[in-house]
Amino acid sequence: MMVQVIEEKDQERRKLPVPLVVEILPGQAAEGLLEVFEPGTYEGRTLQELVDVILARQDLSVEEREILEDILLQMERGVLLCGGRPIEGDPLDRARVEETDEGEKYYYVAVRALRPQEGGFSGSWESAVRGQ
C-alpha cells in the first residue's frame, strides 16, 4: 500500500543519525540565528527547548547580536512559529532533510519570530462605525 510505504520512509528518515540545524528568523528576514545540534544532543528535547538554547547564547558576533535584537523585538508582542504553527513538540516533526554541497545530510527547521502587523485599529467594528 502507498500509505505504508510513506510511513516506512518517514520512520526511516527520522532514524538518520545526522545533525539538526535550527534557524530562528526575525519577521520575514532571510537570515537568522543558526545553531547546529549534533546527533544525540537534540533527541528527547522539544523545539521550544532548542530555541531557548539558541536565544540564551552569549558568544554572538556583532551581526548575530543584531539579529538577536530583531528576534527579541518581534517576540515582544509576537509569537514563534514553525510551519505556521506554535513551536511545540518534537523538532523532527517539523524538520526537513537537506543536503550540503558535499552530500552530507542534515535536518533543518526554520522558526519565525512574528508579531502582529503595526497599524490598523484595535477594538470592535461596531465602535468604529459608531465613531467611538
N, C-alpha and C positions, 0 to 999 in steps of 0.2 A: 504494500500500500504506500501511497505517496506520503501520507501523514507520518507513518512510521519511519520512512527514510529521512524526512525533515527532522523529526525528533532525534534520531540517531546522530545526524550531522550536528545538531545543536549541542547534544551531550558531548560529542567528540570535541567540538570547538571549545567547550568550557573546560576541558581537561588539559588544554595546551599549557605546558609549563613555560609561559612567556611573561615578560614584564607587562605591567599595566601603566599606561600613561593617562593621567588625569589633567585636564586643562580647564582652568576657570577663566572665563572671558567676561569682561565688563560690557554690559549692554550688547550692542551689535558689533563690537570691535572684532578685528580679525586676529589679534594676538592677545594671549592671556598668560597667566602663570601656569607653568608646567611642572609636574612632579612625576618622576618615574619610580614606580614601586616594583621592586624585583619579586619574582615568584616566591611565595611563602610569606611575604610581608603584607599582602592585601587580603588573603583568604580569611574569612570569618569576620571581616570588618565591613561596615556599611559605607556607602558612598559619602554620607554626611561626615563620618569619622575621617575619611581620607581627605575631604575638603577642609576640615578643621586643621589637619596636619599641615596642609599647604598654606592656609591663612595664618598659621602660627609661626611660619618660618622667619628666622631673624637674619639669615645670611643672604639677603637680597641685594642685587646690584641696584644702581640708581634707576635704571629703566624698569626693573622689576618692582621697585618701590612705587614708582608712578602708576604702574598697572594695578598694584595692590590698592593704592589710594582710590583709583577709579572703581575698582570692585567694591570697596567698602562704601563709597559714595552711593553706588547703585543699590547696595544692600540696606541702606538707612531706612528706606520705606519700601523696599522691594523684596524680591524673593529669588532664591536659587532654583533654577530649573534645568532639567536634563531631558531632552526629547519632549519638551512641553509639559513635563510633569515634575512634581516636587522630588527632591533628591533623597529618596528613601530606599532602603533595601540594599541588596547585593549589587555592587558596581558592575559585575559581569552581565547582569540582566540588561544593562544599558550600553554595554561595550560592543564595539565592532572590531573585527580583526583587520589589522592593517599590516603593511609590509614595508620595510626600509628598501632603499635602492639596492642594498646588498642581499636582499631576500630574507632578512630576519623578520619574523612575525612578532607582533605585539598587540595587546588590547588597547583601544583608545576610547576615552569617554570625555565628551565636552560638556561642561556645566556653564550655564549663562547666569550672570547676576543681572536681573532686570528689575526696574522699578516702573510703576505706572507712568504713563506719559504726563509731562507737565502741561498745565493749561486746562482748558475745558472749564466746566463748572461742577461744583460739588453741591449736592442737595438733590431734591426731587424735581422732577419735570413739572409737577403741579405748582411748586413755589416759583419756578422760573416763569411760567406762564402768567401767574398772578402778579408777578413783579415784586415778590417778597424776597 
